[in-house]
C-alpha cells in the first residue's frame, strides 16, 4: 500500500523560530517527493521538492531533508514568518503519469 | 508567471444534475490532472490525461465522470449526475514534459444539494 503520512495535524511556532514539518512514507520506490503549501480557498502551491537520490535540498528559507532508511522526510522553514501560516502537504508520485499521493497536511501557525 | 486557471470558483447544483468544471492548464504543459478534496480529508487523485486520452484514473473516477480537452487550451471535468458526496473542492493540475512538478489551479468548490 503506497501511503504518505503526516501525523501532526497542526504546529504552532513563534515568528523567527524554526518550523519542522514531518512526513513518513511506506513505499521505498517513490522517485521524488514534493511539498505544497495551501492557503484557505486556494489551490496547493508548489514549494520545494527532493529527488530520492538526494538527502537534502535547499531553497532560501526552505530545506527538505530525506532519510531513506527511516522513510521519512521533513521540511524546515527558517526563520518562520507569519505569512508562512498555511497547511503544508507532502506528496509523492505514483504510476507512470506521476499522479500524486498526498498526506493529510499539517496546519502551520506562525505567531508574531 | 504562467498559472493554471479554473472556472467557476464556486458551483452549487442539485443532486442528479450535470456539472462541468473547466480548467486552462499552463500552455506548454502536456500532462493534465484532476484531484478533489472533500472537506477535512486528503487531496485525492481522480484522473490523469495525456496525448488526448485518459492515462490513469482512480477508483473514484467512475462512469459518472468524464474528462475532455475540447480545444487546445481547455481541460474539463464533467460529472453526469451529481451526488451529495461529490461535494468537494476540485483541483486541476498540469505538468510539463520535462518536469516533475505539478502546478495546481485555485480550485472549484462544488456543493451538491
Interface residues (C-beta under 8 A of the other chain):
Chain A: X31 X32 X34 X36 X41 X42 X43 X44 X45 X46 X49 X89 X91 X93 X94 X95 X96 X97 X98 X99 X100 X101 X102 X103 X104 X105
Chain B: X4 X6 X31 X33 X35 X41 X42 X43 X44 X45 X48 X50 X55 X56 X58 X91 X93 X95 X100 X101 X102 X103 X104 X105 X106 X107 X109
